[in-house]
Each structure stands twice: as structure tokens, then as C-alpha cells.
Amino acid sequence: MKRLLWAAAALTLLALPLFTDATLGHGWVRILDFALLYVLLALGLNIVVGYAGLLDLGYVAFFAVGAYCYALLSSPQFNLHWPLWVLLPLGAMVAACFGVLLGTPTLRLRGDYLAIVTLGFGEIIRIFLNNLGAPVNITNGPQGVSGIDSLSVGSYNLGQTHGWGFFEFVPVVNAYYLFLIGVLLAIVFSHRLERSRIGRAWAAIREDEIAAASMGINTRNLKLLAFAMGASMGGLSGGLFAGFQGFVSPESFTLMESVMILCMVVLGGMGNIAGVVLGAVLLSVLPEALRAAGPLQQEWLGRVVLDPSNLRLLMFGCALVLMMLLRPEGLLPARARQRELHGE
């Protein structure tokens, strides 16, 4: 029975972009692509927040680092066009270095103080990217980097349309399958990491850092490792984002993006992989569904002061507030999180 369920789930994931493209159009397949990118980002942040218990409000900085690494080395900006198999690992490694850079001065901080420092780090990275257009033009400033090479796997260019028999694989469908492979690898990695000695040590630090240190756990190194591993996933997703979009600018990496990724982790269930995936999918697809329902909302409400875009944000915010009131542990919480909030 389990094998049949897994087979059905696999077939659904494989057929989903083709079915969506045939029924709803390219726009909704693009939304699925971004949902997978957000899942990858949320899984990376879950390592820092869910496993190690370190609140990070500047996670979008690692996303930006990975995106700009890919953009600068595969565009006319420096006239370099490195291949995908070099750029993605490089972006992940550079982002991991920035994760260690962030983690080093915050080792003694917890809670609100850690959140403030990480928030500042995210804003510093965005401001740097915004101002590195002069006197030496590195990032092209607020104009961003354009003309980025599309994602290519060997000789197969994912930015072009390919026809196989009755099926037509347009760029958004091609990107879906690449992103899906990245997400599945991240899920397997996160699952193995959670059950490893490192994962258990992170759980000990999350519950009581002093007790963990008294048992011989090197809390310093493990915190840095959490920041580095989480940042590497952010850098990987940033590289995929840059190749998919073909354009990056500092405006894509605002504080709101960090808050949104954190909401995905908290809403789905911190520390639980299935919950994080569910939260990321819901919070990336739901706003677009509400946007599509904007004209219908306006028709129902008649002459309303709020325009459809503001009404969409209001409904989205109310849904989050209700969720946190009715189920603060998340949709699919980890057992430790459930015991913590309900004393079970």
C-alpha cells in the first residue's frame, strides 16, 4: 500500500507542471517553480531555526549572495559564462562562508538580540549590493544584472522549448523538474542530518545550551555549522533563481522576503520537514490564488475602500493571525515543538 502511495505521489509531481500548463497556462507553472524555490529556502532556514533554535531574520542575504554569484559569473557584466555545475556549488560555498561570517560574532547571542543582529546583516548585504556600482562597477547598483545565462544541463538548455512526442517542455516546465530534483535532494539531506549525531547535538543546544555544553558538546562549532549549512541551501536556491529569472537586483532581497521564509517555517511546523514543505507551498501559492480572485472579491464587496491588492494582503494576514491563534505549533509540528507549547 505504501509503495502504491509513493508511486502515485511521484507520478503526480511529474505530471503536475504538464497538467497545469495545459489547463491554467504558463503563469501558474511559474508559480509552482517559485514554490519549489521557497521550499528549498525554507528547508535551509529550518536547519538554523528548527534544528539549532537560532532565530535568523537575515536569511535572505544568503539567497542574494548565491544569486549574485551566479549572475556575475554567467552574464555580460564581467563577460564570464561559467557552466551551471560550477556556479551552483560555488554559490553554495560562498554563501556558507557568509553564514560563518554572520555566526562568528553572534555566538553568545540568543532570542531577540540574535534576531536584531541577523536582521541588520541582511540589510547590510542588500545595501552593499545596491551601492557596489561605483566607483568600480561590480553589481551594477540598483539597476541589477541582466542578460544572465539561462539554466543549462550539459547541452540541454532549460531556457528553450523542447518537444518530445505529444509533450512540449517550455522553459517554466524545464525549470520545474530541475528545482524538483534540488528539493528532493534537500529533503533527503535534511532527513539524514536530523537523525545524525549533529542533528541530535543541535536539538540539545536548542533545548538547553548550558546543559549541552556541560555534556561535552562543542556549541560554538555546531552553531557555526548550522549557519553554514543553512546558508549553503540559501545560496543554492539563489543561483537557481538567478538562472531562472535572467535578472537580479537588490530589490528582490528585502526584509519582507526573510520574514516570509520564516513564516513558512513557523506556519508549517519548525523542525518538521513535511511541515516546512507544506508551509512553503501554502504561503507561496495562496497569495497568488488570492491575487487571481481579486476581481471576484471586488464584485462581491461592491464599492469597497480597499483595492484588490490590499484586500489580498488583508486576507493573507488574517489567515496567518488565525493560524497562529488556533495552532501555534504549526500545521505539521515536530513532537518536541508540540510538547513545548502544550506541555504534553
Contacts in CASP RR format, 6 or more apart in sequence:
PFRMAT RR
TARGET T0000
AUTHOR 0000-0000-0000
METHOD contacts of the structure
MODEL  1
MKRLLWAAAALTLLALPLFTDATLGHGWVRILDFALLYVLLALGLNIVVG
YAGLLDLGYVAFFAVGAYCYALLSSPQFNLHWPLWVLLPLGAMVAACFGV
LLGTPTLRLRGDYLAIVTLGFGEIIRIFLNNLGAPVNITNGPQGVSGIDS
LSVGSYNLGQTHGWGFFEFVPVVNAYYLFLIGVLLAIVFSHRLERSRIGR
AWAAIREDEIAAASMGINTRNLKLLAFAMGASMGGLSGGLFAGFQGFVSP
ESFTLMESVMILCMVVLGGMGNIAGVVLGAVLLSVLPEALRAAGPLQQEW
LGRVVLDPSNLRLLMFGCALVLMMLLRPEGLLPARARQRELHGE
13 180 0 8 1.000
16 32 0 8 1.000
16 176 0 8 1.000
17 29 0 8 1.000
17 32 0 8 1.000
17 172 0 8 1.000
17 173 0 8 1.000
17 176 0 8 1.000
17 177 0 8 1.000
18 167 0 8 1.000
18 173 0 8 1.000
20 28 0 8 1.000
20 29 0 8 1.000
20 32 0 8 1.000
21 28 0 8 1.000
21 29 0 8 1.000
21 170 0 8 1.000
21 172 0 8 1.000
21 173 0 8 1.000
26 170 0 8 1.000
26 172 0 8 1.000
27 172 0 8 1.000
28 288 0 8 1.000
29 170 0 8 1.000
29 172 0 8 1.000
29 173 0 8 1.000
29 176 0 8 1.000
30 172 0 8 1.000
31 284 0 8 1.000
31 285 0 8 1.000
31 288 0 8 1.000
32 176 0 8 1.000
32 285 0 8 1.000
33 172 0 8 1.000
33 175 0 8 1.000
33 176 0 8 1.000
33 179 0 8 1.000
33 244 0 8 1.000
34 284 0 8 1.000
35 280 0 8 1.000
35 281 0 8 1.000
35 284 0 8 1.000
35 285 0 8 1.000
36 176 0 8 1.000
36 179 0 8 1.000
36 180 0 8 1.000
36 183 0 8 1.000
37 179 0 8 1.000
37 237 0 8 1.000
37 238 0 8 1.000
37 240 0 8 1.000
37 241 0 8 1.000
37 244 0 8 1.000
38 260 0 8 1.000
38 261 0 8 1.000
38 264 0 8 1.000
38 280 0 8 1.000
38 281 0 8 1.000
38 283 0 8 1.000
38 284 0 8 1.000
39 183 0 8 1.000
39 186 0 8 1.000
39 276 0 8 1.000
39 277 0 8 1.000
39 280 0 8 1.000
39 281 0 8 1.000
40 179 0 8 1.000
40 182 0 8 1.000
40 183 0 8 1.000
40 186 0 8 1.000
40 233 0 8 1.000
40 234 0 8 1.000
40 236 0 8 1.000
40 237 0 8 1.000
40 240 0 8 1.000
41 59 0 8 1.000
41 63 0 8 1.000
41 233 0 8 1.000
41 234 0 8 1.000
41 237 0 8 1.000
41 261 0 8 1.000
41 264 0 8 1.000
41 280 0 8 1.000
42 261 0 8 1.000
42 264 0 8 1.000
42 265 0 8 1.000
42 276 0 8 1.000
42 277 0 8 1.000
42 279 0 8 1.000
42 280 0 8 1.000
43 183 0 8 1.000
43 186 0 8 1.000
43 187 0 8 1.000
43 190 0 8 1.000
43 233 0 8 1.000
43 273 0 8 1.000
43 276 0 8 1.000
43 277 0 8 1.000
43 280 0 8 1.000
44 59 0 8 1.000
44 186 0 8 1.000
44 190 0 8 1.000
44 229 0 8 1.000
44 230 0 8 1.000
44 233 0 8 1.000
44 234 0 8 1.000
45 56 0 8 1.000
45 59 0 8 1.000
45 230 0 8 1.000
45 261 0 8 1.000
45 262 0 8 1.000
45 264 0 8 1.000
45 265 0 8 1.000
46 190 0 8 1.000
46 265 0 8 1.000
46 270 0 8 1.000
46 271 0 8 1.000
46 273 0 8 1.000
46 276 0 8 1.000
47 190 0 8 1.000
47 193 0 8 1.000
47 226 0 8 1.000
47 229 0 8 1.000
47 230 0 8 1.000
47 233 0 8 1.000
48 54 0 8 1.000
48 56 0 8 1.000
48 59 0 8 1.000
48 226 0 8 1.000
48 227 0 8 1.000
48 230 0 8 1.000
49 55 0 8 1.000
49 56 0 8 1.000
49 262 0 8 1.000
49 265 0 8 1.000
49 266 0 8 1.000
49 270 0 8 1.000
49 271 0 8 1.000
50 206 0 8 1.000
50 265 0 8 1.000
50 270 0 8 1.000
50 271 0 8 1.000
50 334 0 8 1.000
51 193 0 8 1.000
51 194 0 8 1.000
51 199 0 8 1.000
51 202 0 8 1.000
51 203 0 8 1.000
51 206 0 8 1.000
51 226 0 8 1.000
51 271 0 8 1.000
52 202 0 8 1.000
52 205 0 8 1.000
52 206 0 8 1.000
52 222 0 8 1.000
52 223 0 8 1.000
52 226 0 8 1.000
53 202 0 8 1.000
53 205 0 8 1.000
53 206 0 8 1.000
54 114 0 8 1.000
54 223 0 8 1.000
54 226 0 8 1.000
54 227 0 8 1.000
55 111 0 8 1.000
55 114 0 8 1.000
55 115 0 8 1.000
55 118 0 8 1.000
56 114 0 8 1.000
56 115 0 8 1.000
56 118 0 8 1.000
56 227 0 8 1.000
56 258 0 8 1.000
56 262 0 8 1.000
57 115 0 8 1.000
57 116 0 8 1.000
57 118 0 8 1.000
57 119 0 8 1.000
57 120 0 8 1.000
57 122 0 8 1.000
57 255 0 8 1.000
57 258 0 8 1.000
57 259 0 8 1.000
57 262 0 8 1.000
58 118 0 8 1.000
58 119 0 8 1.000
58 120 0 8 1.000
58 121 0 8 1.000
58 122 0 8 1.000
58 123 0 8 1.000
58 255 0 8 1.000
58 258 0 8 1.000
59 118 0 8 1.000
59 231 0 8 1.000
59 234 0 8 1.000
59 258 0 8 1.000
59 261 0 8 1.000
59 262 0 8 1.000
60 122 0 8 1.000
60 126 0 8 1.000
60 253 0 8 1.000
60 254 0 8 1.000
60 255 0 8 1.000
60 257 0 8 1.000
60 258 0 8 1.000
60 261 0 8 1.000
61 98 0 8 1.000
61 102 0 8 1.000
61 121 0 8 1.000
61 122 0 8 1.000
61 124 0 8 1.000
61 125 0 8 1.000
61 126 0 8 1.000
61 253 0 8 1.000
61 258 0 8 1.000
62 95 0 8 1.000
62 98 0 8 1.000
62 99 0 8 1.000
62 230 0 8 1.000
62 231 0 8 1.000
62 232 0 8 1.000
62 234 0 8 1.000
62 235 0 8 1.000
63 234 0 8 1.000
63 235 0 8 1.000
63 237 0 8 1.000
63 238 0 8 1.000
63 241 0 8 1.000
63 253 0 8 1.000
63 257 0 8 1.000
64 125 0 8 1.000
64 126 0 8 1.000
64 129 0 8 1.000
64 238 0 8 1.000
64 250 0 8 1.000
64 252 0 8 1.000
64 253 0 8 1.000
65 91 0 8 1.000
65 94 0 8 1.000
65 95 0 8 1.000
65 98 0 8 1.000
65 125 0 8 1.000
65 231 0 8 1.000
65 235 0 8 1.000
65 238 0 8 1.000
66 91 0 8 1.000
66 92 0 8 1.000
66 94 0 8 1.000
66 95 0 8 1.000
66 234 0 8 1.000
66 235 0 8 1.000
66 236 0 8 1.000
66 238 0 8 1.000
66 239 0 8 1.000
66 242 0 8 1.000
67 235 0 8 1.000
67 238 0 8 1.000
67 239 0 8 1.000
67 241 0 8 1.000
67 242 0 8 1.000
67 248 0 8 1.000
67 252 0 8 1.000
67 253 0 8 1.000
68 129 0 8 1.000
68 139 0 8 1.000
68 145 0 8 1.000
68 242 0 8 1.000
68 248 0 8 1.000
69 87 0 8 1.000
69 90 0 8 1.000
69 91 0 8 1.000
69 94 0 8 1.000
69 95 0 8 1.000
69 235 0 8 1.000
69 239 0 8 1.000
70 87 0 8 1.000
70 88 0 8 1.000
70 91 0 8 1.000
70 148 0 8 1.000
70 238 0 8 1.000
70 239 0 8 1.000
70 242 0 8 1.000
70 243 0 8 1.000
71 77 0 8 1.000
71 145 0 8 1.000
71 148 0 8 1.000
71 242 0 8 1.000
71 243 0 8 1.000
71 246 0 8 1.000
71 248 0 8 1.000
72 78 0 8 1.000
72 80 0 8 1.000
72 138 0 8 1.000
72 139 0 8 1.000
72 145 0 8 1.000
73 80 0 8 1.000
73 81 0 8 1.000
73 82 0 8 1.000
73 87 0 8 1.000
73 90 0 8 1.000
74 80 0 8 1.000
74 81 0 8 1.000
74 82 0 8 1.000
74 87 0 8 1.000
74 148 0 8 1.000
74 149 0 8 1.000
74 242 0 8 1.000
74 243 0 8 1.000
75 81 0 8 1.000
75 145 0 8 1.000
75 146 0 8 1.000
75 147 0 8 1.000
75 148 0 8 1.000
75 149 0 8 1.000
76 147 0 8 1.000
77 140 0 8 1.000
77 145 0 8 1.000
81 149 0 8 1.000
83 152 0 8 1.000
83 154 0 8 1.000
84 151 0 8 1.000
84 152 0 8 1.000
84 153 0 8 1.000
84 154 0 8 1.000
87 239 0 8 1.000
88 236 0 8 1.000
88 239 0 8 1.000
88 240 0 8 1.000
91 235 0 8 1.000
91 236 0 8 1.000
91 238 0 8 1.000
91 239 0 8 1.000
92 232 0 8 1.000
92 233 0 8 1.000
92 234 0 8 1.000
92 235 0 8 1.000
92 236 0 8 1.000
93 232 0 8 1.000
94 235 0 8 1.000
95 231 0 8 1.000
95 232 0 8 1.000
95 234 0 8 1.000
95 235 0 8 1.000
95 236 0 8 1.000
96 228 0 8 1.000
96 229 0 8 1.000
96 230 0 8 1.000
96 231 0 8 1.000
96 232 0 8 1.000
97 228 0 8 1.000
98 125 0 8 1.000
98 231 0 8 1.000
99 224 0 8 1.000
99 227 0 8 1.000
99 228 0 8 1.000
99 230 0 8 1.000
99 231 0 8 1.000
100 224 0 8 1.000
100 227 0 8 1.000
100 228 0 8 1.000
102 118 0 8 1.000
102 121 0 8 1.000
102 227 0 8 1.000
102 231 0 8 1.000
103 223 0 8 1.000
103 224 0 8 1.000
103 227 0 8 1.000
104 224 0 8 1.000
105 117 0 8 1.000
106 114 0 8 1.000
106 117 0 8 1.000
106 118 0 8 1.000
107 219 0 8 1.000
107 220 0 8 1.000
107 223 0 8 1.000
107 224 0 8 1.000
109 117 0 8 1.000
110 209 0 8 1.000
119 255 0 8 1.000
119 258 0 8 1.000
122 255 0 8 1.000
122 258 0 8 1.000
123 255 0 8 1.000
125 253 0 8 1.000
126 250 0 8 1.000
126 253 0 8 1.000
126 254 0 8 1.000
127 250 0 8 1.000
129 139 0 8 1.000
129 141 0 8 1.000
129 250 0 8 1.000
129 253 0 8 1.000
130 139 0 8 1.000
130 141 0 8 1.000
130 142 0 8 1.000
130 250 0 8 1.000
131 141 0 8 1.000
132 138 0 8 1.000
132 139 0 8 1.000
132 141 0 8 1.000
133 139 0 8 1.000
133 140 0 8 1.000
133 141 0 8 1.000
134 141 0 8 1.000
139 145 0 8 1.000
139 250 0 8 1.000
141 249 0 8 1.000
141 250 0 8 1.000
142 249 0 8 1.000
142 250 0 8 1.000
142 251 0 8 1.000
143 249 0 8 1.000
144 247 0 8 1.000
144 248 0 8 1.000
144 249 0 8 1.000
144 250 0 8 1.000
145 247 0 8 1.000
145 248 0 8 1.000
145 249 0 8 1.000
146 246 0 8 1.000
146 247 0 8 1.000
147 246 0 8 1.000
147 247 0 8 1.000
148 242 0 8 1.000
148 243 0 8 1.000
148 245 0 8 1.000
148 246 0 8 1.000
148 247 0 8 1.000
148 248 0 8 1.000
149 243 0 8 1.000
149 246 0 8 1.000
150 157 0 8 1.000
150 158 0 8 1.000
150 159 0 8 1.000
150 160 0 8 1.000
150 171 0 8 1.000
150 243 0 8 1.000
150 244 0 8 1.000
150 246 0 8 1.000
151 157 0 8 1.000
151 158 0 8 1.000
151 159 0 8 1.000
151 174 0 8 1.000
151 175 0 8 1.000
151 178 0 8 1.000
151 240 0 8 1.000
151 243 0 8 1.000
151 244 0 8 1.000
152 158 0 8 1.000
152 159 0 8 1.000
153 178 0 8 1.000
156 162 0 8 1.000
158 171 0 8 1.000
158 174 0 8 1.000
158 175 0 8 1.000
158 178 0 8 1.000
159 171 0 8 1.000
159 174 0 8 1.000
159 175 0 8 1.000
160 171 0 8 1.000
161 168 0 8 1.000
161 169 0 8 1.000
161 170 0 8 1.000
161 171 0 8 1.000
162 168 0 8 1.000
162 169 0 8 1.000
162 174 0 8 1.000
163 169 0 8 1.000
175 240 0 8 1.000
175 244 0 8 1.000
178 240 0 8 1.000
179 240 0 8 1.000
179 244 0 8 1.000
182 236 0 8 1.000
183 277 0 8 1.000
186 233 0 8 1.000
187 273 0 8 1.000
187 277 0 8 1.000
190 273 0 8 1.000
191 273 0 8 1.000
193 199 0 8 1.000
193 229 0 8 1.000
194 271 0 8 1.000
194 273 0 8 1.000
198 222 0 8 1.000
198 225 0 8 1.000
201 212 0 8 1.000
201 217 0 8 1.000
201 222 0 8 1.000
202 222 0 8 1.000
202 226 0 8 1.000
203 336 0 8 1.000
204 211 0 8 1.000
204 212 0 8 1.000
204 215 0 8 1.000
204 217 0 8 1.000
205 212 0 8 1.000
205 217 0 8 1.000
205 219 0 8 1.000
205 222 0 8 1.000
205 223 0 8 1.000
207 336 0 8 1.000
209 219 0 8 1.000
212 219 0 8 1.000
213 219 0 8 1.000
241 248 0 8 1.000
241 252 0 8 1.000
242 248 0 8 1.000
260 283 0 8 1.000
261 280 0 8 1.000
263 283 0 8 1.000
263 320 0 8 1.000
264 276 0 8 1.000
264 279 0 8 1.000
264 280 0 8 1.000
264 282 0 8 1.000
264 283 0 8 1.000
264 284 0 8 1.000
265 271 0 8 1.000
265 276 0 8 1.000
265 279 0 8 1.000
266 324 0 8 1.000
266 330 0 8 1.000
267 279 0 8 1.000
267 282 0 8 1.000
267 283 0 8 1.000
267 320 0 8 1.000
267 323 0 8 1.000
267 324 0 8 1.000
267 330 0 8 1.000
267 331 0 8 1.000
268 275 0 8 1.000
268 276 0 8 1.000
268 278 0 8 1.000
268 279 0 8 1.000
268 282 0 8 1.000
268 330 0 8 1.000
268 331 0 8 1.000
268 332 0 8 1.000
268 333 0 8 1.000
269 275 0 8 1.000
269 276 0 8 1.000
269 279 0 8 1.000
269 329 0 8 1.000
269 330 0 8 1.000
269 331 0 8 1.000
269 332 0 8 1.000
269 333 0 8 1.000
269 334 0 8 1.000
269 337 0 8 1.000
270 276 0 8 1.000
270 330 0 8 1.000
270 333 0 8 1.000
270 334 0 8 1.000
270 337 0 8 1.000
271 334 0 8 1.000
271 336 0 8 1.000
271 337 0 8 1.000
272 332 0 8 1.000
272 333 0 8 1.000
272 334 0 8 1.000
272 337 0 8 1.000
274 332 0 8 1.000
275 330 0 8 1.000
275 331 0 8 1.000
275 332 0 8 1.000
275 333 0 8 1.000
278 331 0 8 1.000
278 332 0 8 1.000
279 331 0 8 1.000
282 331 0 8 1.000
286 316 0 8 1.000
286 319 0 8 1.000
287 312 0 8 1.000
287 313 0 8 1.000
287 316 0 8 1.000
290 297 0 8 1.000
290 312 0 8 1.000
290 315 0 8 1.000
290 316 0 8 1.000
291 308 0 8 1.000
291 309 0 8 1.000
291 312 0 8 1.000
293 312 0 8 1.000
294 308 0 8 1.000
294 311 0 8 1.000
294 312 0 8 1.000
295 308 0 8 1.000
297 308 0 8 1.000
297 311 0 8 1.000
297 312 0 8 1.000
297 315 0 8 1.000
298 304 0 8 1.000
298 307 0 8 1.000
298 308 0 8 1.000
298 311 0 8 1.000
301 311 0 8 1.000
304 311 0 8 1.000
306 314 0 8 1.000
323 330 0 8 1.000
323 331 0 8 1.000
328 341 0 8 1.000
329 337 0 8 1.000
329 338 0 8 1.000
329 340 0 8 1.000
329 341 0 8 1.000
329 342 0 8 1.000
330 337 0 8 1.000
333 341 0 8 1.000
338 344 0 8 1.000
END
